[in-house]
Amino acid sequence: MPIYEYACGFCGSRFERLRPRSSMDDEAACPECDGESRRALSVFSAMSSNGDGEVSRIAGGGGCGGCGPGGCACSMSV
Ligand SMILES: [Zn+2]
């Protein structure tokens, strides 16, 4: 169930309620003063963190291709 935010029209307190989507616009009782509270429009951050970019790097640079990654031994030992 999604969480909705409600704001009390009497005391101004804000609280959250878990409720089904079908009754998200129903009034909720304020936990402070028991007054009826309307759903507050909460700002949803539309950021989707999908940082799954695969970074493939060619290690070394200047290797001979015959040596392992991390250093070319044959060009170093000249
Ligand atoms: Zn209240």
N, CA, C, O and the ligand as a Tripos MOL2 file, in Angstrom:
@<TRIPOS>MOLECULE
protein
  313   311    79     0     0
PROTEIN
NO_CHARGES

@<TRIPOS>ATOM
      1 N           0.8350   -1.2040    0.0000 N.3       1 MET1
      2 CA          0.0000    0.0000    0.0000 C.3       1 MET1
      3 C           0.8700    1.2540    0.0000 C.2       1 MET1
      4 O           1.8690    1.3240    0.7160 O.2       1 MET1
      5 N           0.5010    2.2030   -0.7730 N.am      2 PRO2
      6 CA          1.3050    3.4260   -0.8210 C.3       2 PRO2
      7 C           1.0340    4.3230    0.3830 C.2       2 PRO2
      8 O          -0.0120    4.2350    1.0260 O.2       2 PRO2
      9 N           1.9820    5.1650    0.6600 N.am      3 ILE3
     10 CA          1.8610    6.1140    1.7670 C.3       3 ILE3
     11 C           1.4270    7.4570    1.2020 C.2       3 ILE3
     12 O           1.9960    7.9490    0.2270 O.2       3 ILE3
     13 N           0.4110    8.0430    1.8280 N.am      4 TYR4
     14 CA         -0.0330    9.3590    1.4090 C.3       4 TYR4
     15 C           0.1310   10.3300    2.5640 C.2       4 TYR4
     16 O           0.0440    9.9650    3.7360 O.2       4 TYR4
     17 N           0.3670   11.5610    2.1970 N.am      5 GLU5
     18 CA          0.5840   12.5730    3.2080 C.3       5 GLU5
     19 C          -0.6770   13.3990    3.3720 C.2       5 GLU5
     20 O          -1.3240   13.7690    2.3930 O.2       5 GLU5
     21 N          -1.0170   13.6830    4.6140 N.am      6 TYR6
     22 CA         -2.2210   14.4510    4.8980 C.3       6 TYR6
     23 C          -1.8640   15.6670    5.7320 C.2       6 TYR6
     24 O          -0.9400   15.6520    6.5440 O.2       6 TYR6
     25 N          -2.6220   16.7060    5.5020 N.am      7 ALA7
     26 CA         -2.4070   17.9320    6.2550 C.3       7 ALA7
     27 C          -3.7100   18.3060    6.9330 C.2       7 ALA7
     28 O          -4.7660   18.3720    6.3030 O.2       7 ALA7
     29 N          -3.6140   18.5470    8.2160 N.am      8 CYS8
     30 CA         -4.7960   18.8950    8.9890 C.3       8 CYS8
     31 C          -5.1710   20.3570    8.7350 C.2       8 CYS8
     32 O          -4.3190   21.2450    8.7510 O.2       8 CYS8
     33 N          -6.4480   20.5800    8.5050 N.am      9 GLY9
     34 CA         -6.9050   21.9380    8.2600 C.3       9 GLY9
     35 C          -7.1410   22.7240    9.5320 C.2       9 GLY9
     36 O          -7.4210   23.9210    9.4740 O.2       9 GLY9
     37 N          -7.0340   22.0820   10.6660 N.am     10 PHE10
     38 CA         -7.3230   22.7500   11.9350 C.3      10 PHE10
     39 C          -6.0450   23.1420   12.6600 C.2      10 PHE10
     40 O          -5.8400   24.3070   13.0000 O.2      10 PHE10
     41 N          -5.1990   22.1620   12.8870 N.am     11 CYS11
     42 CA         -3.9800   22.4690   13.6390 C.3      11 CYS11
     43 C          -2.7680   22.5510   12.7220 C.2      11 CYS11
     44 O          -1.7010   23.0020   13.1390 O.2      11 CYS11
     45 N          -2.9250   22.1220   11.4950 N.am     12 GLY12
     46 CA         -1.8460   22.2910   10.5340 C.3      12 GLY12
     47 C          -0.7840   21.2140   10.5780 C.2      12 GLY12
     48 O           0.2470   21.3220    9.9140 O.2      12 GLY12
     49 N          -1.0290   20.1890   11.3480 N.am     13 SER13
     50 CA         -0.0200   19.1440   11.4250 C.3      13 SER13
     51 C          -0.1000   18.2420   10.1990 C.2      13 SER13
     52 O          -1.1520   18.0800    9.5810 O.2      13 SER13
     53 N           1.0230   17.6770    9.8810 N.am     14 ARG14
     54 CA          1.0910   16.7810    8.7330 C.3      14 ARG14
     55 C           1.4220   15.3930    9.2120 C.2      14 ARG14
     56 O           2.2110   15.2050   10.1380 O.2      14 ARG14
     57 N           0.8170   14.4370    8.5770 N.am     15 PHE15
     58 CA          1.0820   13.0590    8.9550 C.3      15 PHE15
     59 C           0.8970   12.1840    7.7320 C.2      15 PHE15
     60 O           0.3550   12.6090    6.7110 O.2      15 PHE15
     61 N           1.3480   10.9840    7.8560 N.am     16 GLU16
     62 CA          1.2870   10.0530    6.7370 C.3      16 GLU16
     63 C           0.4060    8.8750    7.0900 C.2      16 GLU16
     64 O           0.3220    8.4420    8.2390 O.2      16 GLU16
     65 N          -0.2330    8.3840    6.0750 N.am     17 ARG17
     66 CA         -1.1220    7.2520    6.2670 C.3      17 ARG17
     67 C          -0.9020    6.2450    5.1460 C.2      17 ARG17
     68 O          -0.7260    6.5950    3.9790 O.2      17 ARG17
     69 N          -0.9200    5.0190    5.5380 N.am     18 LEU18
     70 CA         -0.9190    3.9490    4.5580 C.3      18 LEU18
     71 C          -2.3590    3.6550    4.1750 C.2      18 LEU18
     72 O          -3.1690    3.2660    5.0160 O.2      18 LEU18
     73 N          -2.6580    3.8370    2.9440 N.am     19 ARG19
     74 CA         -4.0080    3.4690    2.5400 C.3      19 ARG19
     75 C          -4.0310    3.0090    1.0910 C.2      19 ARG19
     76 O          -3.1350    3.3100    0.3030 O.2      19 ARG19
     77 N          -5.0630    2.2870    0.7750 N.am     20 PRO20
     78 CA         -5.1820    1.8380   -0.6100 C.3      20 PRO20
     79 C          -5.3900    3.0090   -1.5470 C.2      20 PRO20
     80 O          -5.9050    4.0610   -1.1690 O.2      20 PRO20
     81 N          -4.9800    2.7940   -2.7520 N.am     21 ARG21
     82 CA         -5.0290    3.8560   -3.7290 C.3      21 ARG21
     83 C          -6.4580    4.3330   -3.9960 C.2      21 ARG21
     84 O          -6.6780    5.4780   -4.3890 O.2      21 ARG21
     85 N          -7.4010    3.4610   -3.7810 N.am     22 SER22
     86 CA         -8.7880    3.7930   -4.0880 C.3      22 SER22
     87 C          -9.3530    4.8170   -3.1150 C.2      22 SER22
     88 O         -10.2930    5.5400   -3.4440 O.2      22 SER22
     89 N          -8.7830    4.8770   -1.9250 N.am     23 SER23
     90 CA         -9.3160    5.8060   -0.9270 C.3      23 SER23
     91 C          -8.2780    6.8430   -0.5280 C.2      23 SER23
     92 O          -8.2680    7.3210    0.6060 O.2      23 SER23
     93 N          -7.4220    7.1790   -1.4510 N.am     24 MET24
     94 CA         -6.3500    8.1100   -1.1120 C.3      24 MET24
     95 C          -6.8620    9.5330   -0.9410 C.2      24 MET24
     96 O          -6.2030   10.3530   -0.3020 O.2      24 MET24
     97 N          -8.0160    9.8350   -1.4980 N.am     25 ASP25
     98 CA         -8.5620   11.1810   -1.3750 C.3      25 ASP25
     99 C          -9.5870   11.2900   -0.2550 C.2      25 ASP25
    100 O         -10.2120   12.3320   -0.0620 O.2      25 ASP25
    101 N          -9.7410   10.2150    0.4630 N.am     26 ASP26
    102 CA        -10.6420   10.2850    1.6100 C.3      26 ASP26
    103 C          -9.9920   11.0940    2.7260 C.2      26 ASP26
    104 O          -8.7700   11.2150    2.8110 O.2      26 ASP26
    105 N         -10.8490   11.6410    3.5730 N.am     27 GLU27
    106 CA        -10.3030   12.3920    4.6860 C.3      27 GLU27
    107 C          -9.7610   11.4500    5.7500 C.2      27 GLU27
    108 O         -10.2680   10.3450    5.9460 O.2      27 GLU27
    109 N          -8.7320   11.9090    6.4220 N.am     28 ALA28
    110 CA         -8.1440   11.1210    7.4890 C.3      28 ALA28
    111 C          -8.2330   11.9090    8.7810 C.2      28 ALA28
    112 O          -8.2110   13.1390    8.7800 O.2      28 ALA28
    113 N          -8.3320   11.1930    9.8660 N.am     29 ALA29
    114 CA         -8.4260   11.8660   11.1550 C.3      29 ALA29
    115 C          -7.0400   12.2930   11.6170 C.2      29 ALA29
    116 O          -6.0850   11.5160   11.5950 O.2      29 ALA29
    117 N          -6.9600   13.5390   12.0320 N.am     30 CYS30
    118 CA         -5.6840   14.0700   12.4930 C.3      30 CYS30
    119 C          -5.2930   13.4260   13.8210 C.2      30 CYS30
    120 O          -6.1230   13.3250   14.7250 O.2      30 CYS30
    121 N          -4.0570   12.9950   13.9470 N.am     31 PRO31
    122 CA         -3.6330   12.3840   15.2080 C.3      31 PRO31
    123 C          -3.5030   13.3990   16.3400 C.2      31 PRO31
    124 O          -3.4590   13.0260   17.5120 O.2      31 PRO31
    125 N          -3.4430   14.6690   15.9890 N.am     32 GLU32
    126 CA         -3.2800   15.6910   17.0260 C.3      32 GLU32
    127 C          -4.6300   16.1480   17.5780 C.2      32 GLU32
    128 O          -4.8590   16.1390   18.7870 O.2      32 GLU32
    129 N          -5.5090   16.5440   16.6720 N.am     33 CYS33
    130 CA         -6.7590   17.1480   17.1270 C.3      33 CYS33
    131 C          -7.9910   16.3730   16.6600 C.2      33 CYS33
    132 O          -9.1250   16.7530   16.9520 O.2      33 CYS33
    133 N          -7.7530   15.3010   15.9450 N.am     34 ASP34
    134 CA         -8.8400   14.4460   15.4770 C.3      34 ASP34
    135 C          -9.7180   15.1380   14.4370 C.2      34 ASP34
    136 O         -10.8250   14.6830   14.1460 O.2      34 ASP34
    137 N          -9.2290   16.2100   13.8950 N.am     35 GLY35
    138 CA         -9.9770   16.9000   12.8560 C.3      35 GLY35
    139 C          -9.7750   16.2130   11.5250 C.2      35 GLY35
    140 O          -8.8530   15.4150   11.3540 O.2      35 GLY35
    141 N         -10.6240   16.5220   10.6110 N.am     36 GLU36
    142 CA        -10.4960   15.8630    9.3240 C.3      36 GLU36
    143 C          -9.4080   16.5360    8.4850 C.2      36 GLU36
    144 O          -9.3090   17.7610    8.4130 O.2      36 GLU36
    145 N          -8.6150   15.7020    7.8700 N.am     37 SER37
    146 CA         -7.4540   16.1890    7.1370 C.3      37 SER37
    147 C          -7.5370   15.7420    5.6970 C.2      37 SER37
    148 O          -7.9670   14.6340    5.3740 O.2      37 SER37
    149 N          -7.1180   16.6320    4.8690 N.am     38 ARG38
    150 CA         -7.1360   16.3150    3.4440 C.3      38 ARG38
    151 C          -5.7520   15.8590    3.0060 C.2      38 ARG38
    152 O          -4.7400   16.1360    3.6510 O.2      38 ARG38
    153 N          -5.7490   15.1700    1.9170 N.am     39 ARG39
    154 CA         -4.4860   14.6920    1.3810 C.3      39 ARG39
    155 C          -3.6480   15.8660    0.9010 C.2      39 ARG39
    156 O          -4.1190   16.7220    0.1520 O.2      39 ARG39
    157 N          -2.4270   15.8890    1.3340 N.am     40 ALA40
    158 CA         -1.5060   16.9210    0.8840 C.3      40 ALA40
    159 C          -0.7650   16.4290   -0.3370 C.2      40 ALA40
    160 O          -0.4000   15.2590   -0.4430 O.2      40 ALA40
    161 N          -0.5560   17.3340   -1.2370 N.am     41 LEU41
    162 CA          0.1790   16.9550   -2.4390 C.3      41 LEU41
    163 C           1.6620   16.9730   -2.1200 C.2      41 LEU41
    164 O           2.2860   18.0270   -1.9890 O.2      41 LEU41
    165 N           2.1860   15.8090   -2.0040 N.am     42 SER42
    166 CA          3.6030   15.7330   -1.7100 C.3      42 SER42
    167 C           4.3990   15.7580   -3.0000 C.2      42 SER42
    168 O           3.9850   15.2610   -4.0480 O.2      42 SER42
    169 N           5.5360   16.3520   -2.8630 N.am     43 VAL43
    170 CA          6.3880   16.4900   -4.0400 C.3      43 VAL43
    171 C           7.2260   15.2380   -4.2000 C.2      43 VAL43
    172 O           8.0750   14.9040   -3.3740 O.2      43 VAL43
    173 N           6.9550   14.5870   -5.2630 N.am     44 PHE44
    174 CA          7.7430   13.3970   -5.5360 C.3      44 PHE44
    175 C           8.9470   13.7760   -6.3800 C.2      44 PHE44
    176 O           8.8400   14.4750   -7.3880 O.2      44 PHE44
    177 N          10.0460   13.3100   -5.9510 N.am     45 SER45
    178 CA         11.2340   13.5660   -6.7540 C.3      45 SER45
    179 C          11.2500   12.6080   -7.9320 C.2      45 SER45
    180 O          11.2060   11.3880   -7.7740 O.2      45 SER45
    181 N          11.3140   13.1870   -9.0890 N.am     46 ALA46
    182 CA         11.2130   12.3860  -10.3040 C.3      46 ALA46
    183 C          12.5720   11.8460  -10.7370 C.2      46 ALA46
    184 O          12.8150   11.5390  -11.9040 O.2      46 ALA46
    185 N          13.4290   11.7490   -9.7530 N.am     47 MET47
    186 CA         14.7520   11.2580  -10.1120 C.3      47 MET47
    187 C          14.7650    9.7430  -10.0940 C.2      47 MET47
    188 O          14.4030    9.1180   -9.0970 O.2      47 MET47
    189 N          15.1650    9.1830  -11.1560 N.am     48 SER48
    190 CA         15.3210    7.7470  -11.2040 C.3      48 SER48
    191 C          16.8020    7.4180  -11.2700 C.2      48 SER48
    192 O          17.4930    7.7150  -12.2450 O.2      48 SER48
    193 N          17.2490    6.8090  -10.2210 N.am     49 SER49
    194 CA         18.6690    6.4800  -10.1900 C.3      49 SER49
    195 C          18.8790    5.1350  -10.8480 C.2      49 SER49
    196 O          18.6770    4.0760  -10.2530 O.2      49 SER49
    197 N          19.2720    5.2150  -12.0370 N.am     50 ASN50
    198 CA         19.4870    3.9870  -12.7840 C.3      50 ASN50
    199 C          20.9530    3.9040  -13.1800 C.2      50 ASN50
    200 O          21.2840    3.6640  -14.3410 O.2      50 ASN50
    201 N          21.8130    4.1030  -12.2130 N.am     51 GLY51
    202 CA         23.2430    4.1680  -12.5060 C.3      51 GLY51
    203 C          23.8380    2.8020  -12.6920 C.2      51 GLY51
    204 O          24.5870    2.3020  -11.8530 O.2      51 GLY51
    205 N          23.5010    2.2300  -13.7680 N.am     52 ASP52
    206 CA         24.0200    0.9010  -14.0440 C.3      52 ASP52
    207 C          24.8730    0.8950  -15.3060 C.2      52 ASP52
    208 O          25.0260   -0.1220  -15.9820 O.2      52 ASP52
    209 N          25.4230    2.0750  -15.5950 N.am     53 GLY53
    210 CA         26.2420    2.1710  -16.7900 C.3      53 GLY53
    211 C          27.5310    1.3830  -16.6490 C.2      53 GLY53
    212 O          28.2990    1.5610  -15.7030 O.2      53 GLY53
    213 N          27.7300    0.5530  -17.5690 N.am     54 GLU54
    214 CA         28.9160   -0.2870  -17.4830 C.3      54 GLU54
    215 C          30.1070    0.4250  -18.1220 C.2      54 GLU54
    216 O          30.1130    0.7390  -19.3120 O.2      54 GLU54
    217 N          31.0770    0.6580  -17.3090 N.am     55 VAL55
    218 CA         32.2540    1.3540  -17.8050 C.3      55 VAL55
    219 C          33.3500    0.3380  -18.0530 C.2      55 VAL55
    220 O          33.8940   -0.2710  -17.1320 O.2      55 VAL55
    221 N          33.6410    0.1840  -19.2790 N.am     56 SER56
    222 CA         34.7020   -0.7520  -19.6160 C.3      56 SER56
    223 C          35.9450    0.0370  -20.0020 C.2      56 SER56
    224 O          35.9280    0.8590  -20.9180 O.2      56 SER56
    225 N          36.9690   -0.2260  -19.3110 N.am     57 ARG57
    226 CA         38.1970    0.5120  -19.5610 C.3      57 ARG57
    227 C          39.2700   -0.4370  -20.0650 C.2      57 ARG57
    228 O          39.3950   -1.5810  -19.6280 O.2      57 ARG57
    229 N          39.9980    0.0660  -20.9590 N.am     58 ILE58
    230 CA         41.1310   -0.7130  -21.4280 C.3      58 ILE58
    231 C          42.3280   -0.3940  -20.5410 C.2      58 ILE58
    232 O          42.8950    0.6970  -20.5880 O.2      58 ILE58
    233 N          42.6800   -1.3550  -19.7580 N.am     59 ALA59
    234 CA         43.7420   -1.1410  -18.7890 C.3      59 ALA59
    235 C          45.0910   -1.0190  -19.4840 C.2      59 ALA59
    236 O          45.3520   -1.6040  -20.5350 O.2      59 ALA59
    237 N          45.9060   -0.2470  -18.8510 N.am     60 GLY60
    238 CA         47.2650   -0.1170  -19.3850 C.3      60 GLY60
    239 C          47.3640    1.0260  -20.3750 C.2      60 GLY60
    240 O          47.4780    2.1860  -19.9790 O.2      60 GLY60
    241 N          47.3220    0.7200  -21.6040 N.am     61 GLY61
    242 CA         47.5600    1.7370  -22.6120 C.3      61 GLY61
    243 C          49.0340    1.7290  -22.9530 C.2      61 GLY61
    244 O          49.8380    2.3100  -22.2240 O.2      61 GLY61
    245 N          49.3880    1.1140  -23.9930 N.am     62 GLY62
    246 CA         50.8090    0.9850  -24.3000 C.3      62 GLY62
    247 C          51.2940   -0.4230  -24.0290 C.2      62 GLY62
    248 O          52.4930   -0.7010  -24.0620 O.2      62 GLY62
    249 N          50.3540   -1.3030  -23.7640 N.am     63 GLY63
    250 CA         50.7390   -2.6900  -23.5540 C.3      63 GLY63
    251 C          50.9630   -3.3750  -24.8880 C.2      63 GLY63
    252 O          50.5270   -2.8980  -25.9360 O.2      63 GLY63
    253 N          51.6220   -4.4580  -24.8300 N.am     64 CYS64
    254 CA         51.9450   -5.1380  -26.0590 C.3      64 CYS64
    255 C          50.8560   -6.1050  -26.4790 C.2      64 CYS64
    256 O          50.8200   -6.5580  -27.6230 O.2      64 CYS64
    257 N          49.9690   -6.4160  -25.5470 N.am     65 GLY65
    258 CA         48.9110   -7.3480  -25.8770 C.3      65 GLY65
    259 C          49.2540   -8.7500  -25.4410 C.2      65 GLY65
    260 O          48.3630   -9.5810  -25.2670 O.2      65 GLY65
    261 N          50.5010   -9.0230  -25.2650 N.am     66 GLY66
    262 CA         50.8970  -10.3550  -24.8350 C.3      66 GLY66
    263 C          51.0200  -10.4510  -23.3290 C.2      66 GLY66
    264 O          50.9660  -11.5400  -22.7570 O.2      66 GLY66
    265 N          51.1860   -9.3000  -22.6890 N.am     67 CYS67
    266 CA         51.3300   -9.2970  -21.2380 C.3      67 CYS67
    267 C          49.9710   -9.1260  -20.5890 C.2      67 CYS67
    268 O          49.0040   -8.7260  -21.2360 O.2      67 CYS67
    269 N          49.9120   -9.4230  -19.3480 N.am     68 GLY68
    270 CA         48.6570   -9.3150  -18.6130 C.3      68 GLY68
    271 C          48.3070   -7.8630  -18.3690 C.2      68 GLY68
    272 O          49.1390   -6.9660  -18.5090 O.2      68 GLY68
    273 N          47.0420   -7.6530  -17.9980 N.am     69 PRO69
    274 CA         46.6030   -6.2940  -17.6980 C.3      69 PRO69
    275 C          47.2650   -5.7590  -16.4370 C.2      69 PRO69
    276 O          47.4600   -6.4920  -15.4680 O.2      69 PRO69
    277 N          47.6010   -4.5010  -16.4570 N.am     70 GLY70
    278 CA         48.2460   -3.8980  -15.3000 C.3      70 GLY70
    279 C          49.6850   -3.5430  -15.5870 C.2      70 GLY70
    280 O          50.3590   -2.9870  -14.7200 O.2      70 GLY70
    281 N          50.1690   -3.8380  -16.7460 N.am     71 GLY71
    282 CA         51.5380   -3.4510  -17.0560 C.3      71 GLY71
    283 C          52.1540   -4.3780  -18.0730 C.2      71 GLY71
    284 O          52.0510   -5.6020  -17.9840 O.2      71 GLY71
    285 N          52.7820   -3.7740  -19.0200 N.am     72 CYS72
    286 CA         53.4560   -4.5860  -20.0280 C.3      72 CYS72
    287 C          54.8870   -4.8450  -19.5790 C.2      72 CYS72
    288 O          55.6760   -3.9160  -19.4070 O.2      72 CYS72
    289 N          55.1940   -6.0650  -19.4010 N.am     73 ALA73
    290 CA         56.4950   -6.4180  -18.8280 C.3      73 ALA73
    291 C          57.5980   -6.3100  -19.8690 C.2      73 ALA73
    292 O          58.7390   -5.9700  -19.5580 O.2      73 ALA73
    293 N          57.2360   -6.6020  -21.1000 N.am     74 CYS74
    294 CA         58.3100   -6.6800  -22.0700 C.3      74 CYS74
    295 C          58.8020   -5.3030  -22.5130 C.2      74 CYS74
    296 O          59.9670   -5.1430  -22.8750 O.2      74 CYS74
    297 N          57.9110   -4.3090  -22.4850 N.am     75 SER75
    298 CA         58.3720   -2.9800  -22.8770 C.3      75 SER75
    299 C          59.0340   -2.2760  -21.7090 C.2      75 SER75
    300 O          59.8180   -1.3470  -21.9040 O.2      75 SER75
    301 N          58.7200   -2.7170  -20.4810 N.am     76 MET76
    302 CA         59.3030   -2.1020  -19.3010 C.3      76 MET76
    303 C          60.7530   -2.5270  -19.1290 C.2      76 MET76
    304 O          61.5730   -1.7800  -18.5960 O.2      76 MET76
    305 N          61.0500   -3.6980  -19.5720 N.am     77 SER77
    306 CA         62.3570   -4.2630  -19.2740 C.3      77 SER77
    307 C          63.3520   -4.0370  -20.3960 C.2      77 SER77
    308 O          64.3230   -4.7770  -20.5470 O.2      77 SER77
    309 N          63.0900   -2.9980  -21.1810 N.am     78 VAL78
    310 CA         64.0360   -2.7430  -22.2530 C.3      78 VAL78
    311 C          65.2230   -1.9470  -21.7020 C.2      78 VAL78
    312 O          66.1470   -1.6220  -22.4470 O.2      78 VAL78
    313 ZN         -5.1370   18.5240   13.5300 Zn       79 ZN79
@<TRIPOS>BOND
     1     1     2 1
     2     2     3 1
     3     3     4 2
     4     3     5 am
     5     5     6 1
     6     6     7 1
     7     7     8 2
     8     7     9 am
     9     9    10 1
    10    10    11 1
    11    11    12 2
    12    11    13 am
    13    13    14 1
    14    14    15 1
    15    15    16 2
    16    15    17 am
    17    17    18 1
    18    18    19 1
    19    19    20 2
    20    19    21 am
    21    21    22 1
    22    22    23 1
    23    23    24 2
    24    23    25 am
    25    25    26 1
    26    26    27 1
    27    27    28 2
    28    27    29 am
    29    29    30 1
    30    30    31 1
    31    31    32 2
    32    31    33 am
    33    33    34 1
    34    34    35 1
    35    35    36 2
    36    35    37 am
    37    37    38 1
    38    38    39 1
    39    39    40 2
    40    39    41 am
    41    41    42 1
    42    42    43 1
    43    43    44 2
    44    43    45 am
    45    45    46 1
    46    46    47 1
    47    47    48 2
    48    47    49 am
    49    49    50 1
    50    50    51 1
    51    51    52 2
    52    51    53 am
    53    53    54 1
    54    54    55 1
    55    55    56 2
    56    55    57 am
    57    57    58 1
    58    58    59 1
    59    59    60 2
    60    59    61 am
    61    61    62 1
    62    62    63 1
    63    63    64 2
    64    63    65 am
    65    65    66 1
    66    66    67 1
    67    67    68 2
    68    67    69 am
    69    69    70 1
    70    70    71 1
    71    71    72 2
    72    71    73 am
    73    73    74 1
    74    74    75 1
    75    75    76 2
    76    75    77 am
    77    77    78 1
    78    78    79 1
    79    79    80 2
    80    79    81 am
    81    81    82 1
    82    82    83 1
    83    83    84 2
    84    83    85 am
    85    85    86 1
    86    86    87 1
    87    87    88 2
    88    87    89 am
    89    89    90 1
    90    90    91 1
    91    91    92 2
    92    91    93 am
    93    93    94 1
    94    94    95 1
    95    95    96 2
    96    95    97 am
    97    97    98 1
    98    98    99 1
    99    99   100 2
   100    99   101 am
   101   101   102 1
   102   102   103 1
   103   103   104 2
   104   103   105 am
   105   105   106 1
   106   106   107 1
   107   107   108 2
   108   107   109 am
   109   109   110 1
   110   110   111 1
   111   111   112 2
   112   111   113 am
   113   113   114 1
   114   114   115 1
   115   115   116 2
   116   115   117 am
   117   117   118 1
   118   118   119 1
   119   119   120 2
   120   119   121 am
   121   121   122 1
   122   122   123 1
   123   123   124 2
   124   123   125 am
   125   125   126 1
   126   126   127 1
   127   127   128 2
   128   127   129 am
   129   129   130 1
   130   130   131 1
   131   131   132 2
   132   131   133 am
   133   133   134 1
   134   134   135 1
   135   135   136 2
   136   135   137 am
   137   137   138 1
   138   138   139 1
   139   139   140 2
   140   139   141 am
   141   141   142 1
   142   142   143 1
   143   143   144 2
   144   143   145 am
   145   145   146 1
   146   146   147 1
   147   147   148 2
   148   147   149 am
   149   149   150 1
   150   150   151 1
   151   151   152 2
   152   151   153 am
   153   153   154 1
   154   154   155 1
   155   155   156 2
   156   155   157 am
   157   157   158 1
   158   158   159 1
   159   159   160 2
   160   159   161 am
   161   161   162 1
   162   162   163 1
   163   163   164 2
   164   163   165 am
   165   165   166 1
   166   166   167 1
   167   167   168 2
   168   167   169 am
   169   169   170 1
   170   170   171 1
   171   171   172 2
   172   171   173 am
   173   173   174 1
   174   174   175 1
   175   175   176 2
   176   175   177 am
   177   177   178 1
   178   178   179 1
   179   179   180 2
   180   179   181 am
   181   181   182 1
   182   182   183 1
   183   183   184 2
   184   183   185 am
   185   185   186 1
   186   186   187 1
   187   187   188 2
   188   187   189 am
   189   189   190 1
   190   190   191 1
   191   191   192 2
   192   191   193 am
   193   193   194 1
   194   194   195 1
   195   195   196 2
   196   195   197 am
   197   197   198 1
   198   198   199 1
   199   199   200 2
   200   199   201 am
   201   201   202 1
   202   202   203 1
   203   203   204 2
   204   203   205 am
   205   205   206 1
   206   206   207 1
   207   207   208 2
   208   207   209 am
   209   209   210 1
   210   210   211 1
   211   211   212 2
   212   211   213 am
   213   213   214 1
   214   214   215 1
   215   215   216 2
   216   215   217 am
   217   217   218 1
   218   218   219 1
   219   219   220 2
   220   219   221 am
   221   221   222 1
   222   222   223 1
   223   223   224 2
   224   223   225 am
   225   225   226 1
   226   226   227 1
   227   227   228 2
   228   227   229 am
   229   229   230 1
   230   230   231 1
   231   231   232 2
   232   231   233 am
   233   233   234 1
   234   234   235 1
   235   235   236 2
   236   235   237 am
   237   237   238 1
   238   238   239 1
   239   239   240 2
   240   239   241 am
   241   241   242 1
   242   242   243 1
   243   243   244 2
   244   243   245 am
   245   245   246 1
   246   246   247 1
   247   247   248 2
   248   247   249 am
   249   249   250 1
   250   250   251 1
   251   251   252 2
   252   251   253 am
   253   253   254 1
   254   254   255 1
   255   255   256 2
   256   255   257 am
   257   257   258 1
   258   258   259 1
   259   259   260 2
   260   259   261 am
   261   261   262 1
   262   262   263 1
   263   263   264 2
   264   263   265 am
   265   265   266 1
   266   266   267 1
   267   267   268 2
   268   267   269 am
   269   269   270 1
   270   270   271 1
   271   271   272 2
   272   271   273 am
   273   273   274 1
   274   274   275 1
   275   275   276 2
   276   275   277 am
   277   277   278 1
   278   278   279 1
   279   279   280 2
   280   279   281 am
   281   281   282 1
   282   282   283 1
   283   283   284 2
   284   283   285 am
   285   285   286 1
   286   286   287 1
   287   287   288 2
   288   287   289 am
   289   289   290 1
   290   290   291 1
   291   291   292 2
   292   291   293 am
   293   293   294 1
   294   294   295 1
   295   295   296 2
   296   295   297 am
   297   297   298 1
   298   298   299 1
   299   299   300 2
   300   299   301 am
   301   301   302 1
   302   302   303 1
   303   303   304 2
   304   303   305 am
   305   305   306 1
   306   306   307 1
   307   307   308 2
   308   307   309 am
   309   309   310 1
   310   310   311 1
   311   311   312 2
@<TRIPOS>SUBSTRUCTURE
     1 MET1         2 RESIDUE 1 A MET
     2 PRO2         6 RESIDUE 1 A PRO
     3 ILE3        10 RESIDUE 1 A ILE
     4 TYR4        14 RESIDUE 1 A TYR
     5 GLU5        18 RESIDUE 1 A GLU
     6 TYR6        22 RESIDUE 1 A TYR
     7 ALA7        26 RESIDUE 1 A ALA
     8 CYS8        30 RESIDUE 1 A CYS
     9 GLY9        34 RESIDUE 1 A GLY
    10 PHE10       38 RESIDUE 1 A PHE
    11 CYS11       42 RESIDUE 1 A CYS
    12 GLY12       46 RESIDUE 1 A GLY
    13 SER13       50 RESIDUE 1 A SER
    14 ARG14       54 RESIDUE 1 A ARG
    15 PHE15       58 RESIDUE 1 A PHE
    16 GLU16       62 RESIDUE 1 A GLU
    17 ARG17       66 RESIDUE 1 A ARG
    18 LEU18       70 RESIDUE 1 A LEU
    19 ARG19       74 RESIDUE 1 A ARG
    20 PRO20       78 RESIDUE 1 A PRO
    21 ARG21       82 RESIDUE 1 A ARG
    22 SER22       86 RESIDUE 1 A SER
    23 SER23       90 RESIDUE 1 A SER
    24 MET24       94 RESIDUE 1 A MET
    25 ASP25       98 RESIDUE 1 A ASP
    26 ASP26      102 RESIDUE 1 A ASP
    27 GLU27      106 RESIDUE 1 A GLU
    28 ALA28      110 RESIDUE 1 A ALA
    29 ALA29      114 RESIDUE 1 A ALA
    30 CYS30      118 RESIDUE 1 A CYS
    31 PRO31      122 RESIDUE 1 A PRO
    32 GLU32      126 RESIDUE 1 A GLU
    33 CYS33      130 RESIDUE 1 A CYS
    34 ASP34      134 RESIDUE 1 A ASP
    35 GLY35      138 RESIDUE 1 A GLY
    36 GLU36      142 RESIDUE 1 A GLU
    37 SER37      146 RESIDUE 1 A SER
    38 ARG38      150 RESIDUE 1 A ARG
    39 ARG39      154 RESIDUE 1 A ARG
    40 ALA40      158 RESIDUE 1 A ALA
    41 LEU41      162 RESIDUE 1 A LEU
    42 SER42      166 RESIDUE 1 A SER
    43 VAL43      170 RESIDUE 1 A VAL
    44 PHE44      174 RESIDUE 1 A PHE
    45 SER45      178 RESIDUE 1 A SER
    46 ALA46      182 RESIDUE 1 A ALA
    47 MET47      186 RESIDUE 1 A MET
    48 SER48      190 RESIDUE 1 A SER
    49 SER49      194 RESIDUE 1 A SER
    50 ASN50      198 RESIDUE 1 A ASN
    51 GLY51      202 RESIDUE 1 A GLY
    52 ASP52      206 RESIDUE 1 A ASP
    53 GLY53      210 RESIDUE 1 A GLY
    54 GLU54      214 RESIDUE 1 A GLU
    55 VAL55      218 RESIDUE 1 A VAL
    56 SER56      222 RESIDUE 1 A SER
    57 ARG57      226 RESIDUE 1 A ARG
    58 ILE58      230 RESIDUE 1 A ILE
    59 ALA59      234 RESIDUE 1 A ALA
    60 GLY60      238 RESIDUE 1 A GLY
    61 GLY61      242 RESIDUE 1 A GLY
    62 GLY62      246 RESIDUE 1 A GLY
    63 GLY63      250 RESIDUE 1 A GLY
    64 CYS64      254 RESIDUE 1 A CYS
    65 GLY65      258 RESIDUE 1 A GLY
    66 GLY66      262 RESIDUE 1 A GLY
    67 CYS67      266 RESIDUE 1 A CYS
    68 GLY68      270 RESIDUE 1 A GLY
    69 PRO69      274 RESIDUE 1 A PRO
    70 GLY70      278 RESIDUE 1 A GLY
    71 GLY71      282 RESIDUE 1 A GLY
    72 CYS72      286 RESIDUE 1 A CYS
    73 ALA73      290 RESIDUE 1 A ALA
    74 CYS74      294 RESIDUE 1 A CYS
    75 SER75      298 RESIDUE 1 A SER
    76 MET76      302 RESIDUE 1 A MET
    77 SER77      306 RESIDUE 1 A SER
    78 VAL78      310 RESIDUE 1 A VAL
    79 ZN79       313 GROUP 0 **** ****
